[in-house]
Amino acid sequence: MKGKPKFKHGDTVCFIFKGEVKKGIVYIIDEFGCFSDPEDVCYDILIEDENMIYKHIPETMLGSELTK
């Protein structure tokens, strides 16, 4: 929910990107949305193995773990 992030800096989260499960840590929190989704909290997720930051990931796409 906008202004009330579910995850905090350093939390491990998972999300699906182009059909692949990604697991990383919360690096930056946009508590009041971002240009791509101004109504939801967005996050920048660091995936150290890839040396990559995935930016503006909506909270609705994140989970603490994914089940099959």
Number of C-alpha atoms within 10 A of each C-alpha: 14 15 12 10 16 13 18 13 13 13 12 19 19 18 22 13 11 7 7 8 10 17 21 22 20 21 18 17 21 19 19 16 20 18 8 11 14 14 15 21 24 28 27 19 28 22 17 11 8 8 7 11 17 15 15 19 21 20 22 12 12 21 16 12 10 13 4 2
